[in-house]
Amino acid sequence: MHLMVYGEYVQTPQVNFAKALADILPPSLSCTYFLNSGTEAVEGAMKLAKRYTGRTGFIACKNAYHGSTQGAESLMESDFYSSGYGPFLPNVSFIQHNNIDDLDKITEEIAAVFIEPIQGEAGIRVADLDYMQALKAKCTETKTLLIFDEIQSGFGRSGKMFAFEHYNIAPDVLLLAKGIGGGMPIGAFISSLEIMSVLSHNPILGHMTTFGGHPVCCAAGLATLRTLVDNHIVDQVEEKGKLFKSLLKHPAIKEMRGKGLMLAVEFENFEINKKIIDACILDGVLSDWFLHCSNSMRIAPPLIISNEEIEEACEIILKNINLVMEQKA
């Protein structure tokens, strides 16, 4: 079932999954370090960035969510979820997602910029093409590592296998977790062999994990990837997202945002949103709100959802919007 996977032994499922990932990623993202979760991927990437660049500064986005361990929480500006757990890491500053002017904060003192191409807990905020390309150029100019947190957006959720494909750029480091295991616990940070090799010496195990790369989890990840690719499931995601957008029309909906099957439906306030969510759950449609955007409902179904199931889900959502708005009136 399991060996110490970052000591003397490597198991076939880890190699097979890493090879499959390398086959679908750009050549600069060929080396994978498996862990147990997304927040562990963030922690490993923070250590990697410091070791590779020799710098200590980090930049992250306001309203980001990167995890609940202390390093990951250091990359989150909000005090609401971190109050009482500090002090956190020093030398972390924040920029506004999608604000090109803020990119001037990226200097040669910064080890890495952490960013979600599509912000999840901010309520599904999709970065503009111009912004992302300017961000990449600024990081290249200052020799700062660009780290994409695709823990929510990866593995097809945005309508492409990875959200960075929408921008014609690639990060220096890619973070994955959540859906990549098909329900099993697994995370990963991925980079080039040149960058990742700094973790192999001084000390010889520059980063360690006991259960990261667990063979059963890696086998599940490989099966998930093969299912997505062999059945062309990601090719269907954009149209399924469009179907949701076409069906969810109601005066109470202030805005609908997102890409593919990573969507947010915004209402007037949290109270209305919460009542709609609770009513939908009782009717068999599972949803929730966002940590930094409590007035929006999350639409993030399994990628294998059928058009008929989308239509049924939208009928239930609209029925309960009507019910809640009638009660409000």
Stockholm file with secondary structure:
# STOCKHOLM 1.0

chainA/1-329         MHLMVYGEYVQTPQVNFAKALADILPPSLSCTYFLNSGTEAVEGAMKLAKRYTGRTGFIACKNAYHGSTQGAESLMESDFYSSGYGPFLPNVSFIQHNNIDDLDKITEEIAAVFIEPIQGEAGIRVADLDYMQALKAKCTETKTLLIFDEIQSGFGRSGKMFAFEHYNIAPDVLLLAKGIGGGMPIGAFISSLEIMSVLSHNPILGHMTTFGGHPVCCAAGLATLRTLVDNHIVDQVEEKGKLFKSLLKHPAIKEMRGKGLMLAVEFENFEINKKIIDACILDGVLSDWFLHCSNSMRIAPPLIISNEEIEEACEIILKNINLVMEQKA
#=GR chainA/1-329 SS CCCCTTTTCCCHHHHHHHHHHHHHSCTTSCEEEEESSHHHHHHHHHHHHHHHHCCCEEEEETTCCCCSSHHHHHTCCCSTTTTTSCCCCSSEEEECTTCGGGGGGCCTTEEEEEECSEETTTTCEECCHHHHHHHHHHHHHHTCEEEEECTTTTTTTTSSSSGGGGGTCCCSEEEECGGGGTTSCCEEEEECHHHHGGGGSSSSSSSCCSSTTCHHHHHHHHHHHHHHHHTTCHHHHHHHHHHHHHHCCCTTCCEEEEETTEEEEECSCHHHHHHHHHHHHHTTCCCCEETTEEEEEEECCCTTCCHHHHHHHHHHHHHHHHHHHHHHC
#=GC SS_cons         CCCCTTTTCCCHHHHHHHHHHHHHSCTTSCEEEEESSHHHHHHHHHHHHHHHHCCCEEEEETTCCCCSSHHHHHTCCCSTTTTTSCCCCSSEEEECTTCGGGGGGCCTTEEEEEECSEETTTTCEECCHHHHHHHHHHHHHHTCEEEEECTTTTTTTTSSSSGGGGGTCCCSEEEECGGGGTTSCCEEEEECHHHHGGGGSSSSSSSCCSSTTCHHHHHHHHHHHHHHHHTTCHHHHHHHHHHHHHHCCCTTCCEEEEETTEEEEECSCHHHHHHHHHHHHHTTCCCCEETTEEEEEEECCCTTCCHHHHHHHHHHHHHHHHHHHHHHC
//
